[in-house]
Amino acid sequence: MANALLAAILSFFIPGLGQFYCGSLLRGLLIFIGALIVFAIAIFIPIIGAIIAFVYWIANIVDAFALAQKR
């Protein structure tokens, strides 16, 4: 059984790691790749990219927490 708080903390530091911890390997990998793309966009389009990156990062943490609670 996955610890929801630990999954959220892991995803706080590295997007997708919380999902990986919960056993969703493909989901975690896709979230990590998506984060790389989103953060790269944030470099080239600073204001809008930063907002999108922040929302993506928070959604990743919430998803890891929810996924751990389901398992």
C-alpha positions in Angstrom: 0.0 0.0 0.0 1.4 3.3 -1.1 1.8 6.2 1.3 -0.1 9.2 -0.2 2.0 11.9 1.5 5.2 10.2 0.5 4.0 10.0 -3.1 3.1 13.7 -3.1 6.5 14.6 -1.6 8.3 12.5 -4.2 6.4 14.3 -7.0 7.1 17.6 -5.4 10.8 17.1 -6.0 10.7 15.1 -9.3 7.5 15.1 -11.4 6.3 11.6 -12.0 8.3 10.0 -9.2 5.3 9.7 -7.0 3.4 7.9 -9.7 6.4 5.7 -10.2 6.4 4.9 -6.5 2.8 3.9 -6.7 3.5 1.4 -9.4 2.3 3.4 -12.4 5.6 3.2 -14.3 4.3 4.4 -17.7 2.2 7.2 -16.1 5.2 8.4 -14.1 7.5 8.3 -17.2 5.0 10.3 -19.3 4.5 12.9 -16.5 8.3 13.3 -16.2 8.7 13.7 -20.0 5.8 16.1 -20.0 7.5 18.1 -17.2 10.7 18.4 -19.2 8.7 19.7 -22.2 6.7 22.2 -20.1 9.7 23.5 -18.3 11.6 23.9 -21.6 8.7 25.9 -22.9 8.9 28.0 -19.7 12.4 29.0 -20.6 11.4 30.3 -24.0 8.1 31.9 -23.1 8.8 33.1 -19.5 5.6 34.4 -18.1 3.0 32.1 -19.8 5.4 29.2 -19.6 6.0 29.7 -15.9 2.2 29.7 -15.2 1.7 26.6 -17.2 4.7 24.9 -15.6 3.4 25.8 -12.1 -0.1 24.4 -12.9 1.5 21.2 -14.3 3.7 20.8 -11.3 0.8 21.2 -8.8 -1.4 18.8 -10.9 1.4 16.2 -10.8 1.6 16.4 -7.0 -2.2 16.2 -6.6 -2.3 13.2 -9.1 0.4 11.4 -7.2 -1.5 11.9 -3.9 -4.8 10.8 -5.4 -3.2 7.8 -7.1 -1.6 6.6 -3.8 -4.9 7.0 -2.0 -6.7 4.7 -4.5 -4.0 2.0 -4.0 
